[in-house]
Amino acid sequence: MRGAVWDPIGDGHPDHAAQAASAYDGQPSTSWSTSMYAQNFPSATKPGVGIALQLAAPASPVAVTVRSTTPGTTIQVRSAGGLNPIYDQTTSLGQGLIGSTGALTIKLRQAPSSRYLIVFVTGMGKSGANFASTINEIAVLG
């Protein structure tokens, strides 16, 4: 699996792009984080930011597990046709909220067979006066 930060309505500087692989490297002790934002997602500036994944082969996944140290983070899994699709060309397949356990399994609805999937942060946890979230590990099931 490989991936990249997906910031569909960003400013051309993806949030911590050098850390992206830490979100799916099989090591929960490493992580990728969003930048700090003054407003939570969705906002007037963007619906969210996340990690676009390229699977080794086309698959129809049934679930995605996300581990995070940021309770209150809302995760949406979206279909994709590549690593950098236009937002309107993706579809929500399921979503959930990271709770106090730090682990979330999102069951997917009618995921098409594809090599691409997006784990999209649509709501961040509170960090002082700002908002940010961390993803420690992503696993695609099925």
DRENMAR-775182 format. One record per residue: residue number from 1; x, y, z of N, C-alpha, C, O in turn. Coordinates in pm, whole numbers, m for minus. Example, Ala and Ser with C-alpha at 12.3 -4.5 7.8 and 13.67 -1.06 7.14 Angstrom:
! residues 2
{1; {1319; m569; 780}; {1230; m450; 780}; {1320; m330; 780}; {1424; m332; 846}}
{2; {1285; m225; 708}; {1367; m106; 714}; {1290; 3; 787}; {1341; 114; 804}}
! end
This chain:
! residues 142
{1; {86; m117; 0}; {0; 0; 0}; {90; 123; 0}; {197; 125; 61}}
{2; {43; 225; m71}; {110; 355; m65}; {3; 462; m58}; {m115; 432; m76}}
{3; {41; 585; m33}; {m60; 689; m20}; {0; 827; m19}; {122; 845; m32}}
{4; {m88; 925; m4}; {m48; 1065; m2}; {m156; 1145; 72}; {m271; 1101; 82}}
{5; {m117; 1260; 122}; {m215; 1348; 184}; {m310; 1397; 75}; {m266; 1439; m32}}
{6; {m439; 1390; 103}; {m541; 1438; 10}; {m605; 1562; 69}; {m673; 1555; 172}}
{7; {m584; 1674; 4}; {m635; 1803; 49}; {m707; 1866; m70}; {m653; 1954; m136}}
{8; {m830; 1820; m96}; {m897; 1855; m222}; {m926; 2003; m243}; {m941; 2048; m356}}
{9; {m933; 2079; m135}; {m961; 2222; m149}; {m856; 2299; m70}; {m887; 2397; m2}}
{10; {m733; 2252; m79}; {m625; 2311; m1}; {m555; 2423; m73}; {m597; 2468; m179}}
{11; {m447; 2467; m12}; {m370; 2579; m65}; {m245; 2534; m141}; {m158; 2615; m172}}
{12; {m236; 2404; m171}; {m120; 2352; m241}; {m9; 2305; m148}; {95; 2258; m195}}
{13; {m30; 2316; m18}; {68; 2272; 82}; {m1; 2170; 173}; {m51; 2207; 279}}
{14; {m6; 2043; 132}; {m78; 1940; 211}; {m26; 1929; 354}; {94; 1940; 379}}
{15; {m116; 1906; 446}; {m83; 1893; 589}; {21; 1783; 611}; {m5; 1666; 582}}
{16; {136; 1820; 660}; {242; 1727; 701}; {261; 1611; 602}; {258; 1495; 640}}
{17; {280; 1645; 476}; {291; 1546; 367}; {402; 1444; 392}; {388; 1328; 353}}
{18; {510; 1482; 455}; {622; 1390; 480}; {585; 1280; 580}; {653; 1178; 585}}
{19; {480; 1300; 658}; {437; 1201; 758}; {332; 1104; 704}; {295; 1010; 775}}
{20; {282; 1124; 584}; {166; 1048; 534}; {183; 897; 549}; {90; 830; 594}}
{21; {299; 843; 512}; {320; 698; 518}; {312; 643; 661}; {289; 523; 679}}
{22; {330; 728; 761}; {320; 683; 900}; {178; 642; 938}; {158; 574; 1038}}
{23; {79; 683; 858}; {m60; 649; 887}; {m96; 507; 844}; {m200; 455; 884}}
{24; {m11; 443; 764}; {m43; 308; 715}; {81; 218; 712}; {88; 125; 632}}
{25; {179; 246; 797}; {304; 169; 797}; {303; 45; 886}; {405; m23; 897}}
{26; {189; 15; 950}; {180; m102; 1037}; {235; m79; 1176}; {244; m173; 1255}}
{27; {273; 45; 1208}; {330; 77; 1338}; {244; 185; 1406}; {260; 303; 1376}}
{28; {155; 146; 1498}; {69; 245; 1565}; {144; 351; 1644}; {85; 452; 1683}}
{29; {274; 331; 1669}; {351; 431; 1743}; {389; 550; 1656}; {432; 653; 1707}}
{30; {374; 537; 1523}; {402; 649; 1433}; {269; 708; 1388}; {165; 643; 1401}}
{31; {270; 829; 1335}; {143; 893; 1301}; {158; 1001; 1196}; {267; 1050; 1167}}
{32; {43; 1036; 1139}; {27; 1154; 1052}; {m71; 1245; 1122}; {m166; 1198; 1184}}
{33; {m51; 1375; 1114}; {m144; 1470; 1174}; {m186; 1578; 1077}; {m113; 1615; 984}}
{34; {m305; 1627; 1102}; {m350; 1745; 1028}; {m270; 1864; 1079}; {m202; 1856; 1181}}
{35; {m278; 1973; 1008}; {m224; 2099; 1060}; {m318; 2149; 1169}; {m425; 2091; 1189}}
{36; {m280; 2253; 1239}; {m368; 2318; 1337}; {m458; 2415; 1260}; {m412; 2489; 1174}}
{37; {m586; 2412; 1294}; {m684; 2499; 1229}; {m759; 2580; 1334}; {m786; 2530; 1443}}
{38; {m792; 2704; 1300}; {m870; 2789; 1391}; {m1017; 2747; 1392}; {m1086; 2769; 1491}}
{39; {m1065; 2687; 1282}; {m1203; 2640; 1272}; {m1202; 2490; 1248}; {m1113; 2438; 1181}}
{40; {m1301; 2422; 1303}; {m1314; 2279; 1280}; {m1371; 2254; 1141}; {m1433; 2342; 1082}}
{41; {m1349; 2134; 1089}; {m1410; 2093; 963}; {m1554; 2049; 990}; {m1584; 2013; 1103}}
{42; {m1641; 2051; 895}; {m1624; 2125; 770}; {m1631; 2275; 799}; {m1701; 2319; 890}}
{43; {m1558; 2350; 720}; {m1555; 2496; 739}; {m1583; 2563; 606}; {m1603; 2498; 504}}
{44; {m1583; 2693; 609}; {m1604; 2769; 485}; {m1490; 2748; 387}; {m1506; 2766; 267}}
{45; {m1373; 2710; 440}; {m1258; 2694; 352}; {m1241; 2554; 295}; {m1190; 2539; 183}}
{46; {m1283; 2449; 369}; {m1270; 2313; 317}; {m1350; 2213; 399}; {m1379; 2235; 516}}
{47; {m1387; 2099; 333}; {m1465; 1997; 403}; {m1381; 1906; 491}; {m1434; 1837; 578}}
{48; {m1251; 1904; 470}; {m1164; 1818; 548}; {m1033; 1794; 477}; {m1002; 1858; 376}}
{49; {m954; 1701; 532}; {m825; 1663; 476}; {m801; 1518; 517}; {m851; 1474; 621}}
{50; {m726; 1444; 439}; {m705; 1304; 476}; {m593; 1238; 400}; {m504; 1303; 345}}
{51; {m599; 1104; 400}; {m497; 1023; 333}; {m565; 944; 221}; {m660; 870; 244}}
{52; {m514; 961; 100}; {m559; 881; m14}; {m467; 760; m22}; {m344; 774; m21}}
{53; {m526; 642; m29}; {m451; 517; m30}; {m457; 449; m166}; {m561; 450; m232}}
{54; {m345; 392; m207}; {m341; 307; m326}; {m312; 165; m278}; {m205; 137; m225}}
{55; {m409; 76; m297}; {m395; m63; m256}; {m309; m138; m357}; {m292; m93; m470}}
{56; {m254; m251; m317}; {m167; m330; m404}; {m241; m385; m526}; {m181; m403; m632}}
{57; {m370; m411; m510}; {m451; m465; m620}; {m594; m416; m601}; {m632; m379; m489}}
{58; {m674; m415; m707}; {m814; m375; m690}; {m884; m464; m587}; {m861; m585; m582}}
{59; {m968; m402; m505}; {m1040; m474; m400}; {m1173; m406; m375}; {m1191; m289; m410}}
{60; {m1266; m478; m315}; {m1393; m422; m268}; {m1391; m434; m116}; {m1448; m528; m61}}
{61; {m1328; m340; m47}; {m1314; m350; 98}; {m1449; m347; 169}; {m1544; m285; 122}}
{62; {m1456; m417; 283}; {m1579; m421; 361}; {m1572; m329; 483}; {m1676; m291; 538}}
{63; {m1452; m294; 526}; {m1436; m207; 643}; {m1297; m144; 643}; {m1204; m193; 578}}
{64; {m1286; m35; 717}; {m1157; 30; 740}; {m1147; 55; 890}; {m1239; 107; 952}}
{65; {m1033; 16; 948}; {m1007; 44; 1088}; {m908; 159; 1097}; {m807; 162; 1027}}
{66; {m939; 254; 1184}; {m853; 370; 1205}; {m820; 378; 1353}; {m909; 371; 1438}}
{67; {m691; 392; 1383}; {m646; 416; 1521}; {m601; 562; 1530}; {m533; 613; 1440}}
{68; {m640; 627; 1639}; {m607; 768; 1656}; {m594; 801; 1804}; {m662; 742; 1888}}
{69; {m507; 894; 1835}; {m491; 942; 1972}; {m571; 1071; 1994}; {m551; 1141; 2093}}
{70; {m663; 1101; 1900}; {m742; 1223; 1909}; {m891; 1192; 1916}; {m958; 1188; 1813}}
{71; {m944; 1167; 2038}; {m1088; 1146; 2050}; {m1165; 1266; 1994}; {m1119; 1380; 2003}}
{72; {m1281; 1239; 1938}; {m1361; 1346; 1880}; {m1335; 1369; 1732}; {m1398; 1455; 1671}}
{73; {m1243; 1292; 1675}; {m1215; 1302; 1533}; {m1321; 1226; 1455}; {m1351; 1110; 1485}}
{74; {m1379; 1290; 1354}; {m1475; 1225; 1266}; {m1402; 1181; 1140}; {m1334; 1261; 1076}}
{75; {m1418; 1054; 1106}; {m1353; 995; 989}; {m1459; 954; 889}; {m1560; 892; 925}}
{76; {m1437; 988; 765}; {m1523; 944; 655}; {m1435; 868; 557}; {m1325; 914; 524}}
{77; {m1482; 753; 510}; {m1410; 678; 407}; {m1480; 708; 275}; {m1602; 698; 265}}
{78; {m1401; 744; 173}; {m1455; 783; 43}; {m1394; 698; m68}; {m1279; 656; m59}}
{79; {m1473; 673; m171}; {m1422; 604; m289}; {m1334; 702; m367}; {m1346; 824; m350}}
{80; {m1247; 650; m450}; {m1161; 736; m530}; {m1117; 663; m657}; {m1113; 540; m661}}
{81; {m1085; 740; m759}; {m1036; 683; m883}; {m886; 703; m900}; {m830; 666; m1003}}
{82; {m820; 762; m800}; {m677; 787; m804}; {m632; 847; m672}; {m713; 860; m579}}
{83; {m504; 885; m663}; {m452; 942; m538}; {m488; 1089; m520}; {m479; 1141; m409}}
{84; {m528; 1157; m627}; {m560; 1299; m615}; {m688; 1333; m691}; {m685; 1416; m781}}
{85; {m800; 1271; m655}; {m925; 1297; m728}; {m986; 1432; m690}; {m954; 1490; m586}}
{86; {m1073; 1480; m775}; {m1154; 1598; m744}; {m1258; 1555; m641}; {m1315; 1446; m652}}
{87; {m1283; 1639; m543}; {m1374; 1604; m433}; {m1509; 1553; m484}; {m1558; 1451; m436}}
{88; {m1568; 1622; m580}; {m1699; 1583; m631}; {m1699; 1451; m707}; {m1805; 1399; m741}}
{89; {m1581; 1396; m735}; {m1571; 1267; m803}; {m1546; 1153; m705}; {m1512; 1041; m745}}
{90; {m1565; 1182; m575}; {m1553; 1079; m473}; {m1689; 1063; m405}; {m1773; 1152; m412}}
{91; {m1709; 948; m341}; {m1837; 920; m276}; {m1812; 867; m135}; {m1720; 788; m113}}
{92; {m1893; 911; m41}; {m1882; 860; 96}; {m1930; 715; 101}; {m2037; 682; 51}}
{93; {m1848; 630; 163}; {m1881; 488; 180}; {m1915; 454; 324}; {m1966; 345; 351}}
{94; {m1888; 545; 416}; {m1916; 523; 557}; {m1840; 623; 642}; {m1744; 685; 595}}
{95; {m1883; 639; 767}; {m1812; 730; 857}; {m1833; 690; 1001}; {m1919; 609; 1033}}
{96; {m1752; 749; 1088}; {m1762; 722; 1230}; {m1683; 823; 1311}; {m1614; 909; 1255}}
{97; {m1694; 811; 1443}; {m1630; 904; 1535}; {m1531; 829; 1623}; {m1564; 725; 1681}}
{98; {m1410; 881; 1633}; {m1308; 822; 1722}; {m1349; 852; 1866}; {m1366; 968; 1904}}
{99; {m1365; 748; 1945}; {m1401; 764; 2085}; {m1280; 754; 2176}; {m1166; 767; 2130}}
{100; {m1303; 731; 2302}; {m1197; 728; 2401}; {m1105; 607; 2386}; {m992; 609; 2436}}
{101; {m1151; 500; 2319}; {m1065; 382; 2301}; {m958; 407; 2195}; {m857; 337; 2192}}
{102; {m979; 505; 2108}; {m880; 537; 2005}; {m886; 449; 1883}; {m803; 463; 1793}}
{103; {m982; 358; 1875}; {m995; 269; 1759}; {m1136; 278; 1704}; {m1233; 285; 1780}}
{104; {m1146; 277; 1574}; {m1275; 288; 1507}; {m1275; 196; 1386}; {m1182; 201; 1304}}
{105; {m1377; 113; 1373}; {m1394; 32; 1252}; {m1518; 82; 1180}; {m1628; 83; 1236}}
{106; {m1500; 124; 1056}; {m1609; 178; 975}; {m1647; 72; 873}; {m1566; 35; 787}}
{107; {m1771; 24; 881}; {m1821; m70; 781}; {m1858; 8; 657}; {m1925; 111; 665}}
{108; {m1814; m41; 541}; {m1836; 31; 416}; {m1962; m18; 345}; {m1994; m136; 347}}
{109; {m2031; 76; 283}; {m2151; 46; 206}; {m2117; 44; 58}; {m2075; 146; 3}}
{110; {m2133; m68; m7}; {m2120; m81; m151}; {m1990; m22; m206}; {m1992; 57; m300}}
{111; {m1879; m59; m146}; {m1751; m11; m195}; {m1722; m71; m332}; {m1726; m193; m347}}
{112; {m1695; 11; m431}; {m1664; m43; m563}; {m1527; m109; m564}; {m1441; m76; m482}}
{113; {m1505; m199; m656}; {m1373; m259; m672}; {m1279; m150; m725}; {m1303; m92; m831}}
{114; {m1173; m124; m651}; {m1081; m17; m687}; {m948; m38; m616}; {m940; m112; m518}}
{115; {m846; 28; m666}; {m716; 29; m598}; {m705; 148; m504}; {m605; 161; m433}}
{116; {m807; 236; m502}; {m795; 362; m428}; {m907; 379; m326}; {m1021; 338; m348}}
{117; {m870; 440; m214}; {m964; 465; m105}; {m911; 587; m29}; {m790; 606; m18}}
{118; {m1001; 668; 24}; {m959; 787; 99}; {m1011; 777; 242}; {m1129; 749; 266}}
{119; {m922; 800; 338}; {m958; 812; 479}; {m953; 962; 508}; {m846; 1022; 514}}
{120; {m1071; 1020; 526}; {m1088; 1165; 525}; {m1131; 1216; 662}; {m1232; 1170; 716}}
{121; {m1055; 1308; 720}; {m1089; 1369; 848}; {m1188; 1483; 821}; {m1152; 1583; 760}}
{122; {m1312; 1466; 867}; {m1415; 1568; 844}; {m1452; 1643; 971}; {m1538; 1731; 969}}
{123; {m1389; 1609; 1081}; {m1405; 1678; 1208}; {m1284; 1648; 1294}; {m1243; 1533; 1305}}
{124; {m1226; 1750; 1354}; {m1103; 1732; 1431}; {m1129; 1744; 1580}; {m1233; 1795; 1623}}
{125; {m1034; 1698; 1658}; {m1040; 1714; 1802}; {m992; 1853; 1841}; {m921; 1919; 1766}}
{126; {m1031; 1895; 1958}; {m993; 2027; 2010}; {m850; 2019; 2063}; {m814; 1923; 2131}}
{127; {m769; 2119; 2031}; {m631; 2127; 2077}; {m607; 2270; 2124}; {m567; 2356; 2046}}
{128; {m631; 2294; 2251}; {m624; 2431; 2303}; {m735; 2514; 2240}; {m852; 2476; 2246}}
{129; {m699; 2627; 2180}; {m797; 2713; 2113}; {m819; 2670; 1968}; {m905; 2726; 1900}}
{130; {m743; 2572; 1920}; {m749; 2530; 1780}; {m799; 2387; 1767}; {m842; 2325; 1865}}
{131; {m794; 2336; 1645}; {m838; 2201; 1614}; {m730; 2129; 1535}; {m665; 2189; 1449}}
{132; {m710; 2000; 1564}; {m614; 1916; 1492}; {m646; 1771; 1525}; {m709; 1742; 1627}}
{133; {m603; 1681; 1439}; {m622; 1538; 1465}; {m500; 1460; 1418}; {m426; 1503; 1330}}
{134; {m483; 1344; 1480}; {m373; 1253; 1448}; {m430; 1117; 1409}; {m521; 1066; 1474}}
{135; {m374; 1059; 1303}; {m408; 920; 1266}; {m282; 837; 1285}; {m179; 862; 1223}}
{136; {m293; 736; 1372}; {m179; 650; 1401}; {m169; 531; 1309}; {m59; 487; 1275}}
{137; {m285; 478; 1266}; {m279; 359; 1178}; {m413; 342; 1105}; {m520; 363; 1161}}
{138; {m401; 303; 979}; {m517; 272; 895}; {m500; 129; 847}; {m392; 91; 801}}
{139; {m605; 49; 856}; {m604; m87; 802}; {m730; m104; 718}; {m840; m72; 762}}
{140; {m713; m155; 596}; {m823; m181; 505}; {m856; m329; 514}; {m767; m413; 499}}
{141; {m982; m363; 539}; {m1024; m502; 558}; {m1109; m550; 442}; {m1198; m479; 395}}
{142; {m1080; m671; 395}; {m1161; m731; 289}; {m1107; m715; 152}; {m1168; m762; 56}}
! end
